[in-house]
Amino acid sequence: MIKPSEFSPVSAGLMLAEIADEAGFPPGVINVVTHAPGAAGGIADEFFASPDVRVINLIGESRRPNARRASRKNLKRTVLELGVSTR
């Protein structure tokens, strides 16, 4: 599952899905979730709570304690590459 930044164009995530489709990935292997600005927290909560999600790989900035969230109900492998926003 891919959840692009709310600040990126919707087409960015959809282009990744099209590339995966052209490369021969079976339907449903890569899913793109888009959202409005400010809605990322609720979507991330669903990812962290879902037993179907086994790995969280976050690239970007986060103000939430992701390691703690990943260990709550379903222990998940977590890879974080975090930065600080200059906005």
The first five atom37 places (N, CA, C, CB, O) and aatype in JSON, in Angstrom:
{
  "aatype": [12, 9, 11, 14, 15, 6, 13, 15, 14, 19, 15, 0, 7, 10, 12, 10, 0, 6, 9, 0, 3, 6, 0, 7, 13, 14, 14, 7, 19, 9, 2, 19, 19, 16, 8, 0, 14, 7, 0, 0, 7, 7, 9, 0, 3, 6, 13, 13, 0, 15, 14, 3, 19, 1, 19, 9, 2, 10, 9, 7, 6, 15, 1, 1, 14, 2, 0, 1, 1, 0, 15, 1, 11, 2, 10, 11, 1, 16, 19, 10, 6, 10, 7, 19, 15, 16, 1],
  "atom_mask": [
    [1, 1, 1, 1, 1],
    [1, 1, 1, 1, 1],
    [1, 1, 1, 1, 1],
    [1, 1, 1, 1, 1],
    [1, 1, 1, 1, 1],
    [1, 1, 1, 1, 1],
    [1, 1, 1, 1, 1],
    [1, 1, 1, 1, 1],
    [1, 1, 1, 1, 1],
    [1, 1, 1, 1, 1],
    [1, 1, 1, 1, 1],
    [1, 1, 1, 1, 1],
    [1, 1, 1, 0, 1],
    [1, 1, 1, 1, 1],
    [1, 1, 1, 1, 1],
    [1, 1, 1, 1, 1],
    [1, 1, 1, 1, 1],
    [1, 1, 1, 1, 1],
    [1, 1, 1, 1, 1],
    [1, 1, 1, 1, 1],
    [1, 1, 1, 1, 1],
    [1, 1, 1, 1, 1],
    [1, 1, 1, 1, 1],
    [1, 1, 1, 0, 1],
    [1, 1, 1, 1, 1],
    [1, 1, 1, 1, 1],
    [1, 1, 1, 1, 1],
    [1, 1, 1, 0, 1],
    [1, 1, 1, 1, 1],
    [1, 1, 1, 1, 1],
    [1, 1, 1, 1, 1],
    [1, 1, 1, 1, 1],
    [1, 1, 1, 1, 1],
    [1, 1, 1, 1, 1],
    [1, 1, 1, 1, 1],
    [1, 1, 1, 1, 1],
    [1, 1, 1, 1, 1],
    [1, 1, 1, 0, 1],
    [1, 1, 1, 1, 1],
    [1, 1, 1, 1, 1],
    [1, 1, 1, 0, 1],
    [1, 1, 1, 0, 1],
    [1, 1, 1, 1, 1],
    [1, 1, 1, 1, 1],
    [1, 1, 1, 1, 1],
    [1, 1, 1, 1, 1],
    [1, 1, 1, 1, 1],
    [1, 1, 1, 1, 1],
    [1, 1, 1, 1, 1],
    [1, 1, 1, 1, 1],
    [1, 1, 1, 1, 1],
    [1, 1, 1, 1, 1],
    [1, 1, 1, 1, 1],
    [1, 1, 1, 1, 1],
    [1, 1, 1, 1, 1],
    [1, 1, 1, 1, 1],
    [1, 1, 1, 1, 1],
    [1, 1, 1, 1, 1],
    [1, 1, 1, 1, 1],
    [1, 1, 1, 0, 1],
    [1, 1, 1, 1, 1],
    [1, 1, 1, 1, 1],
    [1, 1, 1, 1, 1],
    [1, 1, 1, 1, 1],
    [1, 1, 1, 1, 1],
    [1, 1, 1, 1, 1],
    [1, 1, 1, 1, 1],
    [1, 1, 1, 1, 1],
    [1, 1, 1, 1, 1],
    [1, 1, 1, 1, 1],
    [1, 1, 1, 1, 1],
    [1, 1, 1, 1, 1],
    [1, 1, 1, 1, 1],
    [1, 1, 1, 1, 1],
    [1, 1, 1, 1, 1],
    [1, 1, 1, 1, 1],
    [1, 1, 1, 1, 1],
    [1, 1, 1, 1, 1],
    [1, 1, 1, 1, 1],
    [1, 1, 1, 1, 1],
    [1, 1, 1, 1, 1],
    [1, 1, 1, 1, 1],
    [1, 1, 1, 0, 1],
    [1, 1, 1, 1, 1],
    [1, 1, 1, 1, 1],
    [1, 1, 1, 1, 1],
    [1, 1, 1, 1, 1]
  ],
  "atom_positions": [
    [[0.84, -1.15, 0.0], [0.0, 0.0, 0.0], [0.89, 1.23, 0.0], [-0.96, -0.01, 1.2], [1.89, 1.29, 0.72]],
    [[0.53, 2.2, -0.8], [1.29, 3.44, -0.9], [0.38, 4.58, -0.49], [1.85, 3.65, -2.35], [-0.75, 4.69, -0.98]],
    [[0.86, 5.42, 0.42], [0.12, 6.61, 0.81], [1.04, 7.8, 0.59], [-0.36, 6.54, 2.31], [1.85, 8.13, 1.44]],
    [[0.9, 8.43, -0.58], [1.75, 9.6, -0.84], [1.44, 10.74, 0.12], [1.57, 10.07, -2.3], [0.38, 10.76, 0.76]],
    [[2.34, 11.67, 0.22], [2.14, 12.85, 1.03], [0.91, 13.6, 0.55], [3.37, 13.77, 1.0], [0.6, 13.62, -0.64]],
    [[0.21, 14.21, 1.5], [-0.96, 15.01, 1.12], [-0.56, 16.24, 0.31], [-1.73, 15.43, 2.35], [-1.41, 16.88, -0.31]],
    [[0.73, 16.57, 0.32], [1.2, 17.73, -0.43], [1.67, 17.38, -1.83], [2.32, 18.4, 0.32], [2.0, 18.26, -2.62]],
    [[1.71, 16.08, -2.14], [2.09, 15.68, -3.5], [0.84, 15.58, -4.36], [2.87, 14.32, -3.48], [-0.26, 15.37, -3.84]],
    [[0.99, 15.72, -5.65], [-0.18, 15.58, -6.52], [-0.73, 14.15, -6.46], [0.18, 15.95, -7.97], [0.03, 13.2, -6.29]],
    [[-2.02, 14.02, -6.59], [-2.65, 12.69, -6.58], [-2.03, 11.82, -7.66], [-4.19, 12.8, -6.8], [-1.89, 10.61, -7.48]],
    [[-1.66, 12.43, -8.77], [-1.11, 11.67, -9.89], [0.2, 10.96, -9.54], [-0.89, 12.58, -11.07], [0.54, 9.98, -10.19]],
    [[0.94, 11.44, -8.53], [2.21, 10.81, -8.16], [2.0, 9.37, -7.73], [2.91, 11.6, -7.05], [2.7, 8.47, -8.21]],
    [[1.07, 9.14, -6.84], [0.78, 7.78, -6.38], [0.16, 6.93, -7.47], [0.0, 0.0, 0.0], [0.48, 5.75, -7.59]],
    [[-0.72, 7.53, -8.25], [-1.38, 6.78, -9.31], [-0.39, 6.37, -10.39], [-2.5, 7.62, -9.92], [-0.53, 5.3, -10.99]],
    [[0.61, 7.2, -10.65], [1.64, 6.83, -11.63], [2.43, 5.61, -11.15], [2.6, 8.01, -11.89], [2.77, 4.75, -11.95]],
    [[2.72, 5.54, -9.85], [3.41, 4.36, -9.31], [2.58, 3.1, -9.51], [3.73, 4.55, -7.81], [3.11, 2.05, -9.85]],
    [[1.27, 3.22, -9.29], [0.39, 2.06, -9.49], [0.36, 1.65, -10.96], [-1.04, 2.38, -9.0], [0.35, 0.46, -11.27]],
    [[0.36, 2.62, -11.87], [0.38, 2.3, -13.3], [1.68, 1.62, -13.71], [0.18, 3.57, -14.13], [1.67, 0.68, -14.51]],
    [[2.78, 2.09, -13.16], [4.09, 1.47, -13.45], [4.1, 0.02, -12.97], [5.24, 2.28, -12.79], [4.57, -0.87, -13.67]],
    [[3.58, -0.21, -11.76], [3.52, -1.58, -11.22], [2.65, -2.46, -12.1], [2.98, -1.57, -9.78], [2.98, -3.62, -12.34]],
    [[1.54, -1.91, -12.58], [0.64, -2.66, -13.47], [1.34, -3.02, -14.77], [-0.63, -1.85, -13.76], [1.26, -4.16, -15.23]],
    [[2.03, -2.05, -15.35], [2.77, -2.31, -16.6], [3.91, -3.29, -16.4], [3.32, -1.0, -17.16], [4.28, -4.02, -17.32]],
    [[4.48, -3.32, -15.18], [5.58, -4.24, -14.88], [5.08, -5.66, -14.64], [6.36, -3.76, -13.67], [5.88, -6.6, -14.53]],
    [[3.76, -5.83, -14.54], [3.21, -7.17, -14.39], [2.8, -7.56, -12.98], [0.0, 0.0, 0.0], [2.49, -8.72, -12.74]],
    [[2.79, -6.61, -12.04], [2.32, -6.93, -10.71], [0.86, -7.36, -10.78], [2.5, -5.73, -9.75], [0.08, -6.74, -11.52]],
    [[0.46, -8.38, -10.05], [-0.95, -8.79, -10.05], [-1.84, -7.69, -9.44], [-1.13, -10.12, -9.26], [-1.37, -6.92, -8.61]],
    [[-3.1, -7.63, -9.86], [-4.01, -6.64, -9.28], [-4.11, -6.8, -7.77], [-5.4, -6.77, -9.91], [-4.18, -7.91, -7.25]],
    [[-4.12, -5.67, -7.07], [-4.26, -5.68, -5.62], [-2.96, -5.75, -4.85], [0.0, 0.0, 0.0], [-2.97, -5.6, -3.62]],
    [[-1.83, -5.98, -5.53], [-0.55, -6.05, -4.82], [-0.12, -4.67, -4.37], [0.54, -6.67, -5.72], [0.39, -4.51, -3.26]],
    [[-0.32, -3.67, -5.21], [-0.01, -2.29, -4.85], [-1.3, -1.49, -4.89], [1.06, -1.67, -5.82], [-1.99, -1.45, -5.9]],
    [[-1.6, -0.87, -3.78], [-2.79, -0.04, -3.66], [-2.36, 1.36, -3.25], [-3.79, -0.64, -2.63], [-1.45, 1.53, -2.44]],
    [[-3.01, 2.36, -3.81], [-2.69, 3.75, -3.51], [-3.83, 4.35, -2.71], [-2.43, 4.57, -4.82], [-5.0, 4.25, -3.09]],
    [[-3.48, 4.97, -1.58], [-4.46, 5.64, -0.74], [-4.15, 7.13, -0.78], [-4.44, 5.09, 0.74], [-3.06, 7.55, -0.39]],
    [[-5.1, 7.92, -1.24], [-4.93, 9.36, -1.26], [-5.85, 9.98, -0.21], [-5.22, 9.95, -2.68], [-6.81, 9.35, 0.24]],
    [[-5.54, 11.22, 0.18], [-6.34, 11.87, 1.21], [-6.17, 13.37, 1.14], [-5.95, 11.36, 2.6], [-5.27, 13.89, 0.48]],
    [[-7.05, 14.05, 1.82], [-7.01, 15.5, 1.88], [-5.97, 15.96, 2.89], [-8.39, 16.07, 2.24], [-5.61, 15.2, 3.79]],
    [[-5.48, 17.19, 2.76], [-4.56, 17.72, 3.77], [-5.18, 17.63, 5.17], [-4.18, 19.18, 3.45], [-6.34, 17.96, 5.38]],
    [[-4.37, 17.17, 6.11], [-4.81, 17.04, 7.49], [-5.43, 15.7, 7.83], [0.0, 0.0, 0.0], [-5.72, 15.45, 9.0]],
    [[-5.64, 14.83, 6.86], [-6.29, 13.55, 7.11], [-5.3, 12.4, 7.25], [-7.26, 13.24, 6.01], [-5.72, 11.25, 7.43]],
    [[-4.02, 12.66, 7.17], [-3.02, 11.58, 7.21], [-3.01, 10.82, 8.52], [-1.65, 12.15, 6.94], [-2.79, 9.61, 8.53]],
    [[-3.23, 11.51, 9.63], [-3.16, 10.85, 10.94], [-4.14, 9.71, 11.09], [0.0, 0.0, 0.0], [-3.78, 8.64, 11.57]],
    [[-5.38, 9.92, 10.67], [-6.4, 8.88, 10.77], [-6.1, 7.69, 9.88], [0.0, 0.0, 0.0], [-6.33, 6.54, 10.26]],
    [[-5.57, 7.97, 8.7], [-5.21, 6.89, 7.78], [-4.04, 6.1, 8.34], [-4.86, 7.45, 6.37], [-4.04, 4.87, 8.3]],
    [[-3.05, 6.8, 8.86], [-1.9, 6.11, 9.47], [-2.34, 5.26, 10.66], [-0.83, 7.13, 9.92], [-1.83, 4.16, 10.86]],
    [[-3.29, 5.77, 11.44], [-3.81, 4.99, 12.57], [-4.39, 3.65, 12.09], [-4.88, 5.78, 13.32], [-4.19, 2.62, 12.73]],
    [[-5.09, 3.69, 10.96], [-5.66, 2.45, 10.39], [-4.55, 1.49, 9.97], [-6.57, 2.78, 9.18], [-4.65, 0.29, 10.22]],
    [[-3.5, 2.02, 9.35], [-2.37, 1.17, 8.94], [-1.74, 0.51, 10.16], [-1.3, 2.01, 8.18], [-1.5, -0.69, 10.16]],
    [[-1.48, 1.3, 11.21], [-0.83, 0.77, 12.4], [-1.7, -0.24, 13.12], [-0.46, 1.91, 13.34], [-1.18, -1.19, 13.71]],
    [[-3.02, -0.06, 13.1], [-3.92, -0.96, 13.82], [-4.24, -2.24, 13.06], [-5.2, -0.23, 14.14], [-4.63, -3.23, 13.66]],
    [[-4.09, -2.22, 11.74], [-4.5, -3.36, 10.93], [-3.55, -4.55, 11.07], [-4.58, -2.95, 9.47], [-2.34, -4.39, 10.93]],
    [[-4.09, -5.74, 11.34], [-3.23, -6.93, 11.38], [-2.75, -7.34, 9.99], [-3.98, -8.08, 12.02], [-1.82, -8.13, 9.87]],
    [[-3.38, -6.81, 8.94], [-2.97, -7.13, 7.57], [-1.71, -6.39, 7.15], [-4.08, -6.81, 6.61], [-1.03, -6.82, 6.22]],
    [[-1.4, -5.29, 7.82], [-0.19, -4.52, 7.51], [0.92, -5.05, 8.39], [-0.42, -2.97, 7.74], [0.85, -4.96, 9.62]],
    [[1.96, -5.61, 7.76], [3.05, -6.23, 8.54], [4.27, -5.34, 8.68], [3.46, -7.52, 7.9], [5.05, -5.51, 9.62]],
    [[4.46, -4.38, 7.76], [5.63, -3.52, 7.79], [5.2, -2.09, 7.53], [6.69, -3.98, 6.73], [4.37, -1.83, 6.66]],
    [[5.75, -1.16, 8.29], [5.53, 0.27, 8.07], [6.87, 0.85, 7.66], [4.96, 0.98, 9.37], [7.87, 0.71, 8.38]],
    [[6.91, 1.5, 6.51], [8.11, 2.16, 6.02], [7.73, 3.61, 5.79], [8.67, 1.49, 4.71], [7.01, 3.93, 4.85]],
    [[8.23, 4.49, 6.64], [7.87, 5.9, 6.57], [9.07, 6.7, 6.13], [7.35, 6.41, 7.93], [10.15, 6.64, 6.73]],
    [[8.88, 7.46, 5.08], [9.92, 8.38, 4.61], [9.32, 9.77, 4.7], [10.41, 8.05, 3.13], [8.3, 10.05, 4.07]],
    [[9.94, 10.63, 5.47], [9.44, 11.99, 5.59], [9.46, 12.46, 7.02], [0.0, 0.0, 0.0], [10.23, 11.98, 7.84]],
    [[8.59, 13.41, 7.29], [8.53, 14.03, 8.6], [7.35, 13.46, 9.37], [8.41, 15.56, 8.49], [6.29, 13.21, 8.81]],
    [[7.55, 13.25, 10.65], [6.45, 12.75, 11.48], [6.53, 13.42, 12.83], [6.51, 11.21, 11.62], [7.6, 13.52, 13.43]],
    [[5.39, 13.86, 13.31], [5.33, 14.44, 14.65], [4.7, 13.46, 15.64], [4.53, 15.75, 14.62], [4.47, 13.81, 16.79]],
    [[4.43, 12.24, 15.19], [3.75, 11.27, 16.04], [4.73, 10.16, 16.43], [2.51, 10.67, 15.33], [5.65, 9.87, 15.66]],
    [[4.56, 9.56, 17.58], [5.47, 8.5, 18.05], [5.21, 7.17, 17.33], [5.33, 8.3, 19.57], [4.53, 6.29, 17.86]],
    [[5.74, 7.04, 16.14], [5.44, 5.89, 15.29], [5.94, 4.58, 15.85], [6.02, 6.09, 13.93], [5.27, 3.55, 15.69]],
    [[7.09, 4.57, 16.5], [7.6, 3.32, 17.05], [6.64, 2.76, 18.11], [9.01, 3.53, 17.66], [6.4, 1.56, 18.15]],
    [[6.1, 3.61, 18.93], [5.14, 3.17, 19.95], [3.86, 2.67, 19.29], [4.81, 4.32, 20.94], [3.3, 1.65, 19.71]],
    [[3.4, 3.37, 18.26], [2.18, 2.95, 17.56], [2.38, 1.59, 16.9], [1.78, 4.0, 16.5], [1.46, 0.77, 16.86]],
    [[3.58, 1.34, 16.37], [3.85, 0.08, 15.67], [3.9, -1.1, 16.62], [5.15, 0.18, 14.9], [3.78, -2.25, 16.18]],
    [[4.08, -0.85, 17.9], [4.22, -1.96, 18.84], [2.97, -2.22, 19.65], [5.36, -1.69, 19.78], [2.95, -3.14, 20.47]],
    [[1.93, -1.46, 19.46], [0.73, -1.59, 20.3], [0.04, -2.93, 20.14], [-0.25, -0.49, 20.0], [0.39, -3.88, 20.84]],
    [[-0.91, -3.04, 19.25], [-1.72, -4.26, 19.13], [-1.02, -5.35, 18.34], [-3.05, -3.94, 18.49], [-1.0, -6.51, 18.75]],
    [[-0.45, -4.98, 17.22], [0.19, -5.94, 16.32], [1.61, -5.46, 16.08], [-0.6, -6.1, 14.96], [1.83, -4.46, 15.4]],
    [[2.57, -6.17, 16.63], [3.96, -5.76, 16.46], [4.31, -5.73, 14.98], [4.92, -6.7, 17.24], [4.12, -6.73, 14.28]],
    [[4.82, -4.61, 14.5], [5.15, -4.44, 13.09], [6.61, -4.06, 12.92], [4.24, -3.39, 12.44], [7.18, -3.33, 13.73]],
    [[7.19, -4.58, 11.88], [8.52, -4.1, 11.52], [8.35, -2.66, 11.07], [9.19, -4.99, 10.4], [7.41, -2.33, 10.35]],
    [[9.27, -1.81, 11.49], [9.15, -0.39, 11.18], [10.48, 0.14, 10.7], [8.66, 0.4, 12.41], [11.52, -0.07, 11.33]],
    [[10.44, 0.83, 9.56], [11.61, 1.49, 9.01], [11.25, 2.97, 8.92], [12.02, 0.9, 7.6], [10.28, 3.33, 8.26]],
    [[12.04, 3.82, 9.56], [11.75, 5.25, 9.56], [12.93, 6.01, 9.0], [11.42, 5.75, 10.97], [14.06, 5.86, 9.47]],
    [[12.68, 6.83, 8.0], [13.68, 7.75, 7.49], [13.07, 9.13, 7.66], [14.08, 7.45, 5.96], [12.29, 9.59, 6.82]],
    [[13.43, 9.78, 8.74], [12.75, 11.0, 9.13], [13.61, 12.23, 8.84], [12.37, 10.96, 10.6], [14.84, 12.18, 8.86]],
    [[12.93, 13.31, 8.57], [13.58, 14.58, 8.34], [12.81, 15.65, 9.09], [0.0, 0.0, 0.0], [11.79, 15.38, 9.72]],
    [[13.31, 16.84, 9.0], [12.65, 17.97, 9.64], [12.19, 18.91, 8.54], [13.59, 18.69, 10.64], [12.96, 19.26, 7.65]],
    [[10.96, 19.31, 8.63], [10.39, 20.2, 7.63], [11.0, 21.59, 7.76], [8.86, 20.26, 7.77], [11.26, 22.07, 8.87]],
    [[11.21, 22.22, 6.64], [11.71, 23.61, 6.65], [10.58, 24.57, 6.29], [12.89, 23.78, 5.65], [10.82, 25.75, 6.05]],
    [[9.36, 24.05, 6.26], [8.21, 24.92, 5.96], [7.9, 25.83, 7.09], [6.99, 24.11, 5.63], [6.97, 26.62, 7.0]]
  ]
}
